[in-house]
Amino acid sequence: MASLPKNILSFEEPFGDTNSRKTELKEVSEGYRKLLEEKMTDLKDDAARVGKQALVIGGAIAAVYLVLELLLPDDEPEVKTKQQASFALPERTNSQPSWLVKTATSLAMTWALDIARQKLMDFLATQQQTNEVKNTNDTPG
């Protein structure tokens, strides 16, 4: 003859000890709530860190762009017009900068870009050291 399962032999009331079960479930739900709050805090911190890095990188790119715009000559030569009787003739002027100005400009741009690159690398290194990624896969036990 086959033996009966253990839970059939013991009789429990269907709603016997609900208060202890409620407190147990409240404790479990409180643990999950705290875990979710910690995860949200970690996500906010990560988003703030990435946002700061994006702003610094964007600012560096904008600064380099503005410096390039100021230092590099325009590609289009200036067009002067001669006013004669009833029509205007465009006249091009070739006012190219000398090789000395070109060399000084390129050296200044190289120097400025090198400083910007170094500052950006230093900033990213300090951000990486101060904001090391925490292991967020741990669950409360």
Helices and strands as residue ranges (DSSP letters): H 6-9, H 18-71, E 79-83, E 88-92, H 99-130
